[in-house]
């Protein structure tokens, strides 16, 4: 088993890319932590026909609530290889750039 990768889905168009990334990471043996913003889940549902609940019963995936600032991955001591935000909305990018940490993704 490889390391853990966090994948975050925001409200920008392009959620099929996130689906392909998650599937590829699982095929390669990674454990995936998955976060979706409310708009990210809506756009994913519109673009793919399903939301993040598609992954709720898959082994090696942990789904996190974007509002859970107490989640284990929010700690600086949490171990994971990388966090990939795909697709990344300009709002999320701006928050990260400015250091605004008002949800689990940012």
C-alpha positions as CSV (number, residue, x, y, z in Angstrom):
1,X,0.0,0.0,0.0
2,X,1.3,3.4,-0.9
3,X,0.7,6.6,1.0
4,X,-2.3,8.8,1.5
5,X,-3.3,11.5,-1.0
6,X,-6.0,14.1,-0.2
7,X,-8.2,15.0,-3.2
8,X,-10.5,18.1,-2.9
9,X,-13.2,18.9,-5.4
10,X,-14.4,22.5,-5.7
11,X,-17.1,24.1,-7.7
12,X,-15.2,24.8,-10.9
13,X,-16.0,22.8,-14.0
14,X,-13.9,19.7,-14.6
15,X,-15.0,17.1,-12.0
16,X,-14.5,14.2,-14.5
17,X,-10.8,14.9,-14.1
18,X,-11.1,14.4,-10.3
19,X,-13.0,11.2,-10.9
20,X,-10.2,9.9,-13.2
21,X,-7.6,11.0,-10.7
22,X,-9.3,9.2,-7.8
23,X,-9.7,6.0,-9.8
24,X,-6.1,6.1,-10.9
25,X,-4.8,6.7,-7.3
26,X,-6.8,3.7,-6.1
27,X,-5.6,1.5,-8.9
28,X,-2.0,2.5,-8.0
29,X,-2.6,1.5,-4.3
30,X,-2.9,4.9,-2.7
31,X,-5.3,5.6,0.2
32,X,-7.5,8.6,-0.7
33,X,-9.0,11.3,1.5
34,X,-11.8,12.9,-0.3
35,X,-13.3,16.4,0.3
36,X,-15.9,18.2,-1.8
37,X,-17.2,21.7,-1.3
38,X,-21.0,22.0,-1.5
39,X,-20.7,23.5,-5.0
40,X,-18.1,20.9,-5.9
41,X,-20.5,18.1,-5.2
42,X,-23.3,19.9,-7.2
43,X,-21.0,20.4,-10.2
44,X,-19.8,16.8,-10.0
45,X,-23.4,15.6,-9.9
46,X,-24.2,17.8,-13.0
47,X,-21.1,16.8,-14.9
48,X,-20.9,13.1,-14.1
49,X,-24.4,12.1,-12.9
50,X,-23.3,11.3,-9.3
51,X,-21.8,13.0,-6.3
52,X,-19.1,12.0,-3.9
53,X,-21.4,9.4,-2.3
54,X,-20.3,7.2,-5.2
55,X,-17.1,6.6,-3.1
56,X,-18.8,6.1,0.3
57,X,-18.5,2.3,0.2
58,X,-15.1,2.0,-1.4
59,X,-12.3,0.6,0.7
60,X,-9.2,2.9,1.0
61,X,-11.3,6.1,0.7
62,X,-12.2,8.4,3.6
63,X,-14.8,11.1,2.9
64,X,-14.4,14.3,4.9
65,X,-17.0,17.0,5.5
66,X,-15.6,20.3,4.2
67,X,-16.9,22.0,7.3
68,X,-15.2,19.7,9.7
69,X,-12.2,21.8,10.8
70,X,-11.5,19.2,13.5
71,X,-10.8,16.4,11.0
72,X,-7.5,14.6,11.4
73,X,-6.2,16.0,8.1
74,X,-6.6,19.6,9.3
75,X,-3.7,19.0,11.8
76,X,-0.2,19.8,10.9
77,X,0.8,16.5,12.4
78,X,-1.4,14.5,10.0
79,X,0.6,12.4,7.6
80,X,-0.3,12.4,3.9
81,X,1.8,12.6,0.7
82,X,0.0,15.4,-1.1
83,X,-3.2,17.4,-1.4
84,X,-4.6,17.9,-4.9
85,X,-7.4,20.3,-5.5
86,X,-9.1,19.4,-8.8
87,X,-10.9,21.2,-10.2
88,X,-9.9,24.3,-8.2
89,X,-12.3,27.3,-8.3
90,X,-10.8,30.7,-8.4
91,X,-12.5,31.4,-5.1
92,X,-10.6,28.5,-3.5
93,X,-7.4,29.5,-5.1
94,X,-7.7,33.0,-3.8
95,X,-8.5,31.9,-0.3
96,X,-5.4,29.6,-0.3
97,X,-3.3,32.4,-1.6
98,X,-4.5,34.8,1.1
99,X,-4.3,32.3,3.9
100,X,-8.1,32.2,4.5
101,X,-8.7,28.8,6.2
102,X,-12.5,28.9,6.6
103,X,-13.1,25.3,5.6
104,X,-11.2,22.0,5.4
105,X,-10.2,22.5,1.7
106,X,-8.6,25.9,2.3
